[in-house]
Amino acid sequence: KGVIKKKYGQDACNVGDEGGFAPSVQDNNEALDVLMEAIEKSGHAAKVKIGTDVAASEFYIAETKKYDLDFKHPEGSPDSMKKTAAEMIEYYKEWIAKYPLISIEDPFDQDDWEAYSAFMAECGSQVQIVGDDLLVTNPTRVATAIKKAACNALLLKVNQIGSVTEAITAAMMSIKQGWGVMVSHRSGETEDSFIADLVVGLRAGQIKTGAPCRSERLAKYNQLLRIEEELSERNAASYAGESFRSLGLNATALQGSLEVSSLTTAPIEGQKPGTSGLRKKTKVFMEGKYLHNFVQSVFNALYAEDVPVKGGTLVVSGDGRYWNPEAIQIIIKIAFGNGVGRVWLGTNGLLSTPAVSAVIRSRGGGFEPFGGFICSASHNPGGITEDFGIKYNCENGGPAPEKMTNKMVEQTASITEIKMCEGIPDIDLTKPACYTIGGKIIEVFDSVEDHMSLLQECFDFGQIKQLIARPEFSFVYDSMSGVQGPYAKKILEEVLGGKPGSCINAEPKPDFGGPDSAWHGHADPNLTYAVELVKRMGLNAKGEKISTTDPIPSFGAGADGDADRNMILGSQFFISPSDSLAIIVANADCIPQFSKAGGLKGCARSMPTSGALDLVAKKKGLACFEVPTGWKFFGNLMDSGTHYFPDGETYTPFVCGEESFGTGSDHVREKDGMWAVLAWLQILAAKTAAKGSLVSAEEVATAHWAEYGRNYYARYDYEGVDKPKSEEMMKMMADKAGTLVGQSIQGMEIKINDVFEYNDPVDKSVSKNQGIRFIFTDGSRIIFRLSGTGVAGATVRLYLEKYTAPDGDLGLHAFDVVKPLADIAMELSQLPTYTGRDVPTVIT
């Protein structure tokens, strides 16, 4: 307004019919130059782009097929102002080159299809070409424009076509084609604000409703603000921003067939998922229809449970291990063969396990997908001779509960047919894009964006950035060539300002580095395998300090293959996962996710995890639960009080974790390695800000022990042992349940010996046979479990824990403290006799 008033006088500032100004400009470029001057003076030149409604039908001369750019001249326009369609295209191209022009509406007459098609061919990739008079929100004309490639956006006016149904049909036709959709007002508008609801409901990303200076225009903007406020209450509001055209779709139509093939098959033995999905050697999945059978069985189970598969949205991605890309293409074809309407994929087929949960819960409007497939075997090595895995996550973003996996197993035993669209071409996963084939939609999006956006809601990135910027603070983050690399570099280096190179081994590899890597391709963040990280932090595989001339970072962390696990270290200081969980809960008030919600209400740990969490929960008055190993067992607790379980207690906000380096909260329904690391950085940042000098991870841990005492803890893993013999050993101990109470073993009296059984307080289900427990009168514990995550043989896990009160010796090495318990464990289990193993494969 200021620019116009200065240049054209006060009269030029009178408001027009659609709320805008109408100064007496003499040519089109002058009008655009005035706009550019105003944009520059606003200070938002980098954010503001220009769209124009040419309304070319108003000055088209049908007889000569020319466009009269001076048609209002009272004495008639000169021939130089009358342009052919080709000349108009050149005119528009000059605009596109000179101005930040991103949208041109009605650049030609409503029936000049040839001109539209020519303009689209030359400029359609650079600018949005909107059909208003061309399309009149008419599905028939939209179909014609699609066929002729005449434009790439629809101006949607409900009263132009006459019904909401026809308008939505036209919009969806456009969206599925990858067009933009601009929901528009009409001249002579009223204060009816329906189009504000319509543009959000269609996720169109664009609204044209005039300048905000007349009540009939303001009514739409006010309604948008009310909608944003309502959606924000459930974190479902998203601003289109630069994605205004692709918010619905920006798709490429694929050539191919949606014909559904019926492939004959038969049940395959051994397709029962473990606690983290189905895992086998890669070659097993690659043989015949092994993968096909399992995926189809999942769909059969979903249909049997009335999950809305038909026309629904499915997430498919993985951790990038060997054969991931091929598996994903197979799953896409089976998904469409089973009636799925839309498939979402991360770029390069990559999504970390927590990111899949975030996508299911928060992408788009939130909770759009009915579920997702994750191609991952977690920390297990990848490669053609190594391991592959797949699991299904439900509509809440969490792993399928036990009752659902049981249904899947039933289906694997009776499967006879695989439904598959074999005519669908392989999808390019290398870059964000949308594709359509028939009525089906495939969307490939940036792998990091949704997870990072959710994490930004959980934490104060500004405060963490201040910590990272301190000259005395440094960090190293090891992704171990797993899927976390892109997330680590984007969040920790690019967004939070970490020094380039702080994120190491950040390039995902199909073999997670393979045999030649320091960790031999075993991307598991613990003292044994995270060799490079542990050495950089000044420690050895036992967590003991080593001499080094290299500078030791202030903070260190690591991730596993699918990025759900984490390891936390200070400078020459290892923090056990059990302690890490307890410390996060004890300091939850430092984390905005919880402080803004009024604080934590609940927490939980897996049964083998140390009781350090219980001590914090008791002091803070938090509900605390001991659940079986397997993240799915935390799911019901996190869903308490939601529409899944509306009648019982609500335990959220919620934090949970397990001794196997898994920590998370109710922001997703998977353990989340990046969340845990940011939680630690937030705690360090808050305490550093409060103290005025750098607070280290070691200081936080020692202060915690001084208040709560220390649960000395270690886990011994015996990997690849004979499975029948291991099962025989577990049965021997289970048969003695309850019979050893009161007995003394090597000077320690047994208080409890049992087989752990979990009674879910939310859905009242019962999970039996979840591990062998020996609990002593002094609070010490010995736990035995037979792991279900391996693919060859079995892994016996032995957990050892001894509590020392705050007034005891808190500075000992954990492995030394629990060693006497290991000797007792050998006597109770006779493990060397059953397995032939005298020493564990891994101690952590």
N, C-alpha and C positions, 0 to 999 in steps of 0.2 A: 504494500500500500504506500509506503514511504517513497519507494522508487517511482511509482506511478504518479503520485501527487507532485513530486518534484519535477517530473518530466512533462506531465500533461495537465497539471492543475487539479484542484479539488473536485471539479465536476466529473472527472474521469474515475473518481473513487466511489461513485454511486453503485449500489449493489444491483446486479442483474437478476434475471429470472431464476438462475440456478446458483445464486449466491456469489457469483464471481464479478470481476471488474471488466469493463469494456472500453478501454482507452482508445483514442483515435489513432491507431497505428496505421502506417501506410503500406506495409508489406509484411509477409509472413515472417521473414527473418528478423524484422524489427521486434515483433512480438516475442520471439524466442530469445532475442538478445536482452529484452527487458526482464524476462524470467531468469535468465542466467545472472544478470546483475543482482537481482533480488536474492537468488540462491547464494551467491558469493557473499553478500552482505549478511546473510543469516548465520554464516559460520558453519553451515552443514553441507558444503558443496560435495563432500565425499559420500554423503548419505542420500542426497536427493537426485532422483532421475525424472525424466520428462516423458509423459504420455500425451498423445494428441488425438482428438477426434476430428478428422478432416471433413467428414460428411460430404464426400465427393459427389454423391448423387445430386446434391443441391446445385452444382455448377457444371454438370455434365451436359454436353450438347449431343443428343442422340443422333442428329442428322449428320454431323461431321465426325462423331466419335472422338471429340476433343473435350478437354477440361478448361473452362474459362476461369482463370485465377483472378480476374478483375471484373467479374460478372455484375457487381453492384455499381460499377461506374455509370453515372447518369447519361453519359454521352457514348457509352459502349466501349468495350475494351479493344486495345490494339491486337493484331494477330500474334504479336510476340508473347502475349499473355495467355494464348490458347494453346494448350499442350496436348500432345498425343499421350497415350498410355506409356509408351516407351520413354518419352520425355519426362513424364511424371515420376517414373521409376528412378531416373537419373536425379531428378529434383530431390526425391526422398533420400537417395543415397548420400547426397551432399549433406542433408540434415543429420543423417546417422553418423557421418564422419565428423561433423562439426560440433554436435550437441550430444549430451548424455541421453539420447532418445532410446527408449526401450519398448515403447508400445505405440503403434499407429492404428487407429480405428477407421474403418471405411475409407481406405485410401483411393478407392475407385467406385464407379457406379455399381449399384446393387445387382446388375445383370452382366457386368463386364468380367465374366469368369476368366477369360483368357488373360486379362491384365493381372488379376489376382494370382493366377497360377505362375505367370512370368515373374512377378514380384517375389512370390514365395521361393521360387527357384534361386533367385539372386540374393535375397536378404532374409529369408525365413529362419536361417540359423543365427542371425544377428539380432533380430528384433521381433517382438510380438506383433502379429498382424491380426487384428480383431475384426470379425465379421458381425456387424449390427444390421444395417439395411440388407446386407448380403444374405444373412441367415434368418433374420426375424424370429429367432428362437424356435425355429421350425425343424423338427427332426428330419423331415424329408430334404430340406435344403442343407442341413448339416451333413446328411449322408452324401449329397451331391458334392459338397465342398471337400469331404474326405476323399471321395473318388477322384476329384480333380486336383487335389493338393492345393486348394485355393487359399487357405489361411491356416493359422495355427492357434486361434483363440476364438471363443464364443462370447459375445455380449449377451448376457441372459436377462431378458425382461419378461417377467411372468405375464403381465397384461398384454404383451405383444402377441403371444401365442394363445392366451386365453384360459389356460388351466395350469395348476401347479404340476399335475402329473406329466403333461407334455413338456413343461419347462425342465423338470428333473430328467426326463428321458433325453432331451437335447443335451443337458449338462453332462450326464453320464456317458453318452456317446462321445462327447468331446473329451472328457477326462480319460476315458479308456484309450482314446487315440493319442494321448499325450499332449493334448492342447491345454492352454490356459482357459479358465472360465472367469469372466468378470461379471459379477452380479450388479445390475444397474437400476437406477431410478428412471423416471420419465419426466419430461417437462410437464409442468402443472401438477407437481407432486403434492401429496398430503402428508400429514404427520404419522401416517401408518408406518410402523418400523419393521414390518415383516421381512424385508429384504436383508436386514441385519442378521436375523435368525437363519435365513436361507443360506447366506454366504458362509456362515460358520458350519451349518449342517452339511453343506456340500463339500466343506474343506476347500472351497474354491480359491482362497488366498487373495482375491481382489474384489473390491467393492467400489463402485462409481456412484457417488451420491452428492456431488456438489461441494461447494465451499462451506465450511462450518460457521455461517453467519446468518442463516435464516432458520426459523424453528422447524420447518419441514425437513431441512437437511440435518440439523442438530439432533433431531429425534433418532435418526439412524446411528449416529456416532454415540449417543448416550446409551442406546440399546446394546451396542457392541461393548461398551464399558461394563454394562450390567452382566452381559454374558461372560466376559473375561473374569469378572469378580466371582461369579458362580462356579465357573470351571476351575478357577485357581484354587478353590477350596479342596478339590481333589486332584490337584496337580495335573489337570487335563488341558490347560490353556497353552497354546503355542502361537507365537507371532510369526507370520509368514516371512516377513523381511525379504531378503534377496531371493528366497525360495517361493515367491508369490505365484510363479507359474507352475512349479513342480510340486506344490503342496498336495494337489490332487494326483496328477500324474504328468510326467513328461516322457512319454513312452515311444519306443520304436516298435512298429508292427513287425512281427516275425513271420517268416514263411514256414509253413509246416502244417501238420495235421493234428487235430484233437481226437481222432478216432481212437476209441479205447480197445486195446487188445486184451483178450482173456488168455493168460498164459497158464497152462496146466503145471501144477507143482504138487509136492507131497511134504509132509512134516519132516523137519530136520532135527535130530537130537541135539540137546545141549543149548537151547536158545532161551534159557531162563536168566533174566538179568540179575546181577548182584546188587549191592547197595548203591552202586554208581553206574548202573546200566549194564549192557551186554558187552563183554570184552573177550576177544579171541585174538589169535595170531592174524596178522593182516592177510596172509594167503588164504586163511579159512573164509574170511569175508569176501575175498575176491573170487572164490570158487563157485561156479554154478550160480544158483539163486539164493545163496545164504543170506545176503543183505536184503534182497527182494522179499524173501519169506518173512523176515522179522518186521520189516516196515509194513507190509500188507497185514500182518497179524495185529500190529498196533492199530491200523485203520479199522480192521474188523472189530477190535475191542472198543474203539471209540464209537463206532456206529451202534454197537450193542448197548452202550451206556448213554445213547442219545446225545452225544457231544455234537454240536452244530458244525460238522465237517463240511457239508454241502454248501458251496458258495462262500465258505469261510476263509480266513487268512491263517497261513502256517509259516512259522519261522524255520529256516533250515540253514545251518552253518556249522563250523567246527573249529578245532584248534590248529588246523593247518598241517597236521601230520600226513604222512605218506598215504595216498589214495583218497584223501579228503575230497579233492575236486571231482573225481570220478564218482564217488559215493553220492555227493550232493546232486549231480546231474541225474542219477538213477532215482533218488528220492523225489526230485521235482516231477519226473515223469509218472511215478506211482501216485504222487499226491494228486495230480490233475486227473489221473485215471480213476481216482476215488472221489472226485467231485469237488476238490478244493478249488476255490475261486481265485485266490491270490497267494503268492509265495514271496516272502521277504528274505533277503540274503545280505550278509555283510560283504563288503568288497573283498575280493580274492577268496570268498567263501569263509572268511575269518570272522568269528565272534567268540570272545571269551565266554566261558560258562556263565559268569555273573552278568555279562553284557546281554546274553540271550534273555535272561530273566528281566533285565532292564527294558529291553526292546518289547517283550511281551506286555509288560506292565505300563510302559510310559510312551512308546512311540505312537505318533499320530494322536488320536484322541485318548489313547490309553486303553489297555485291555481289549484291543481289537482282535488279536489272534486267538484261536482256540487252543493253541499249543505250539510246540516246536521240537524239532529233532536236533540234537547236538552230537556231532561226530567227534568223539573224543574218548581217549583212554586215560585222561588226566595226566599224571606224572609218568605213566609207563612209557618206555622208549618207543619211538616211531621208526618206521622203515618197512621195507617189504618182508624182512625176516623178523620184524618185531611185532608190536601190538596195535590193534585197532579197536575202536569201541563206538557204541551209539547208545543214546538214551533219549527218552521222551519226557519233556516238561509240559505241564498242564497250563490251563488258562490263567492261573495265578502266578505263573513264572517259575514255579517250583517243580522239583522232580515228581514224577508220577507216584502217588502213594501206594502202599503195599497192596491194597485191594485192587488198584488198577493194574499194577504189574502182574498180579495173579491172573487177571482177566486176559492179559496179553499172552501169558504163558499157556493158558488154556487154548487160545487161538492158534499158537504155534503148533499145538498137538493135533489140530484138526484141519489145518489149511489145505485147500485143494486148488485154489485159483489166485492168480496175481492180476490185478487190473492196472494197466499201464498205457500211457499215451506215448508209444514208441516213436511217433512222427514228430514230436517236439524237438527242435534242434537244441544242441548244447548251448547254454547261456554264457555269455561273456561276463565273467565275474570280476574282471580286472579294474573296473571303474564304476562309480555310481551311475545308474541308469534305470530306466523303466522300460519294460517290454510288454507287448500284448500279443496274444495269439488267440484269435476268436474272441471269446468273452473272458479269457483268462489273463491275469496280470502277473508279471514278475518284476519285482522292484529290488534293485541292488543299491544299497546305500552305504555311506561311510561307516566303517566298523566301530569307530570310536565315539561318534557324536552323541548317541542316546545315553550311553553309560556315563560319559563325562558330564552331560547335562544333569543327570540325576545326582551325581556326586557333588556337583556345584550347589545343589539344593541342600545337601547334607552338611557341607563344611564351609568355613569362612576362607575362601581362597585368598582373599586379600591379606589376612593375618598370616597364613602359611607362606605366602610370597614374601612377606617381611622377614620371616625366619630364614628362608632360603637365601635371601639377599644379604644376610649378615656375613661380614668377611670371615668371621671365625667359624662359620658353619659350612660343612660340606657333606655330600652324601654320595652313595653309589647304590644303584638299583640294578639287579641282575635278573633279566627275563629268561635266561638260560635257553635262548633261541626258540622260545615258545611263543604263544599267541599274544602275550602281554606286551611285547616290544612296541607296537604302534601306540598302545594306550600309555605306556610309560613315557615315551618320547613326547607325545602330544601334551599330556597332563603335567608331568614333572619338569620337563625342559621348556617346552614352548609356552604353555599357559602360566605355570608357576615360576618360570624364570631360572630353572636350574642350569648350571653350567653345562654347555654341550659336551657330550661324552660321559656325563654322570650316569646315564642309562647304558649299561653294557649288555652285550649279547642280545641286542634289541631287534635283530632281524629274524623273523620267524623262519624256521627251516623244517622241511618235512621229516627230518630225522632228529630234530632238536639238537643239532650239532654232531650227532653220530659218535662212533667209537673214537674218533680223533679229538673230540672235545675233552676238556678237563673233567667233565662229569659223565663222559662216555654216553652221551645222549639220554641220560636218565635225568630229565628235568624235574627234579624234586628238591625243593628248597629246604634242605636240612644240613646239619654239620658234615654228614658223610658225602653227599653228592654235590652240594653247592661249593665246590672246592675253590673256585676262583674268588667268589664273594667272601668266603670265610677267611681266606688268606689276606685279601685286601683289608679286611677289618681287624687284622692282627691276631688271628686265632688259628688253632689247629682243629682237626676233626673231633677232638674231645672237648672243644670249647675252651681250651687253655691258651693263655697268652703266649705269643711267640715274638722273638726279636725280629725287627724289620727296620730297614733304613728308609723305607717309603713312607710318605705321609699317610696317616690313617684317617679316613673320613670320620666325621662326627656321628654319622648315622648310616646304616646299611639295611637293605631289604632285598628279598628275592621272591620270585614267583615260579610256579610250576608250569607244566605244558599248557594247561587250559586256563591258567591265571586265577583259579579260585583259592589256591593256597598262598601263604605268605610266611616269610621268616623275618624276624626283627632282630637287629643287632645294634649295639652302641659301639663306640670305639673300644676294641678289645673286650667286648662284653656281649655275651649271648643271653637273650631273653627267651625262655621256653614258651611255647604256645599257650600252655596253661596259665603261666604268669601273665602273658600278654593279654589274654582274655580278661583276667581278673583286674589288671591295671586299667584297661580301657573302661570297664564298668565302674571302677572306683573313681575315675576321672571323667565320667560321662558329662558332667556339667560344663566341661571345657568345649564340648562339641555342640554346635548350633542345632544339629538335627534333634538333639534331645533337650537342650536348654530351652529352645523355642517352643517345645511341645509340653513343657511343664515337668520334664525329667523322665528318667526311665521308670517303667512299671514292672518289667520282668526281664529275666535272663535265664539261660540254660547252658548246659554243657553235656557233651557225650559222656557216657558212663566211665570210660577209661581215663578221661581228662581229670586232672588233679582237683582236689577240693578247694583250691585257692579261691575260686569264684564263690563258693558257698559262704566263705568267711565274710566276703565283701557284701553279699546279698543279705546276710543276717544282720550286719551292722547298719545297712542302709534301709532295711525293711522292704526289700524287693522280693517278689515271687521268684523262686529259683527251682529249676527242674533238672533232673538227671534222666537223659534219654539214651536209647541205643545209638550205636555208631551208624551214621548215615544221615545226611543233611535233611532228607525228607521228613525225619522225625521232628525237626524243628518247625516244619511247615504249619501244622495245625495250631501251634502256640502263636505263631506270627499272624495267622488268620483269625485268631480269636477276636470276637466282637465285630467281625465283618459280616457281609451277607451270607458267607459260608456257615458261620456259627454265631448267629446274632443273639442267642439267648444266654450264653454262659458268661464267665468272667472275661475281661479284656486284659491282656498281658502286654500290650504294646503301648509306647515304644519299647523296643526289645533288642537285646544283644545276645548272641550265642556263639559258641565255638567248640572246637574239638582239638585234642592233643596232636592230631596229625596235621598241624599247621593250617587249620581252617578257622576263619573268624568272619563274622558278618552281623548284619542287623536286618530289621524288617523293611528296609528300603527295597530289597529284592528278596527272592526266595532261594538263593544259593549263597554259599560262602563266597566272600569277595575279597580277593587279595589286595586289590588297589584300595578298597574301602579301609581295610585294616591299616595299611601304610599311611593313608591320609589321616586316619584317626590318631595314630601316633604323632604324626607331624603337627596335627592340630593341638594335641596335648602339650607337646614341646613348645609350640609357638605361644600358646596361652600362658604357660608357666614362665617362659622367657620374657614375655611382655610384662607379666606381673612382677618379676624379680628385677628386671632391668639389665640382666646379663644372661648369657646363654645357659640354659638348663639342658643337661645331657640325658640320654635314655638311661644310663646307669644311675644317675641321681634319682630319677623318677622311680626306678625299680627298687633301689635300696631304701628310699623313703617309704615305699609301699610295704616292704618286708618289716620295716621298723614299726609299722602300725598294725599289720595283720599277721605277722609271722611269715615263715617261708615253708612252702610245700616242695621239698627236694624231690625231683622227679626225673625219670628216664624211661625210654622205651627201647626194648630189644626186639629187633625183627629177625626172624629166621625164615629167609626167603627160599622158595623153590624146594620145599621139603615134600616128602611123599604124602600125598593127600590122605589115603586110607589110614596110614599109620598116625597121622596127625588127628584124624577124626577119632581114632581109637583112643588116643591119649585124652582128648577132650571128653569123651564119653566116660573114661575112667574117673576123671575128676568130677564130672557131673553126677555120677552114681554115688559119690561120697557127700553130696550136698547135705548140709545140716549135721553130718555125723562127726565133724571134727571140732565143733564148738567146745571151748574149754581146754582143748589140748594145747600143749606147749611144743613149739617147733624151734629148735636152736635158741631157746630162751625167750621166745615171743609167743604170747597166748592168743589163740584164734577166737575172735568174737563172733564173726559171721563167715560161713562158707556156703555159697549158694550159686544158683544159675540165675543171672539177672533177667528179670521180667518187667516189662514196662506197661503200665496202665495209663493210656493217654487221657489226660483230664479234659480234653476238648471234645473228641469224638467217641471217647469211652472204649476205643479199641484196645486189644491186648497183644503185645509182641513178646513172644517167649524165646528162650534159648539165645539170649543176646550176650553171652560171655560168662566166664567163670570168675567169681569174686572170692578172694580171701582177705578179710578185714580183721585187723588185730586190735587189741584193747587200747593200744596207744594211738590209734588212728591211722597207722600205716596200712597200705593196701598193696596187694598183688593181684593183677588182673590178667587173665588169658583170653585171647580171642583168636579165631581162625578167620583170616581176612577173605573177603569175597571179591577183591578187586584185581587179583592176579589172573593170568591166562594160562600159566603153566605151573603144575604142582600146586602147592598151597603156601601161604605165609602165616606162620605162627607169630602173633604179636604178644609180647610180655610187657606189662606196664608195672612200674615200681614207684612207690610214693612213700615218703616219710616226712611228717610235719614237725617243724621246730618253731616254738613260740617266739614272740618278739624279744624276749629276754635271753634267748638261746644264741648259739653261734650261727650267724646268718651268712657268713662269708666263706663257707666251705664249697668244694666242688661237688655238684650234684651227683656225678657218676660215682664218686668215692663214697658218698653218704648212703646211696641205695645199694651198693655192692653186696652187703650182707643179706639184703632182701632177695637178691638174685640167687644167692646160694640156697636160701629157703625155698625159692620157687623151683629150683632144680629138684629138690627133695620131694616137694609136693607133686610135681608133674612127671618126674622121671623122663624129662624131655630128651636128654642124651640117649637114653635107651630106646625110646620110640622113634626118634628122628635120625639118630646117628650124628647129631650136631653138638659140639662142645662150646662153640662160640657163635654169637649172633652175626648176621650179615651186616646189619646196621645198628648202631647205638645212637640215639638222639634224645 
